[in-house]
Amino acid sequence: MTFTAIDFETATAFHPCSVGIITVENGLIIDEFVTLIKPPNNLYNPFTIKVHGIYPRDTVNAKSFLQVYPEIKKRLQNRIVVAHNESFDRNVLSKSMALYGLNYDELNIGDRWECTVKIYKSKGFKPTKLSDCCRVMKIALNHHEALSDARACANLYLLK
């Protein structure tokens, strides 16, 4: 089991304000990366703040997506990528890359990622929110904290 799990928290629509990435080699977590990201104009939707508790004051001095991207790229390129509700995180990544003129195809990670929502739904889990799956599988989670969510997703994938 060699893969990378990723989770984005967003400020508005697809603009990330945090990313957590877990690298797994042969079934073991070998790297964890997390950082805040300053969204364009440091703008936030009040709803997203309620979800993850990240405020504009937290990201005012953070790096932009473009500045963080090299760290993301080195962890994702040519890897199997896993996310909980993969279409959300994949769209955040691809749309953010497009905004800065970055070529998604260069990552060589495919148009669909492994999705722990789909995996656990197929196992009969209802509901399949990350917090619900983690509760049933007894996985520690500080929900809506990007690194914790990515780590939990990695552990769910390892237990599939």
Secondary structure, DSSP 8 states (H G I E B T S, - for coil): --EEEEEEEEEETTEEEEEEEEEEETTEEEEEEEEE-B-GGG---HHHHHHH---HHHHTTS-BHHHHHHHHHHHHTTS-EEETTHHHHHHHHHHHHHHTT--GGGG---SS-EEHHHHHHHTT-SS--HHHHHHHHT----TT-HHHHHHHHHHHHHT-
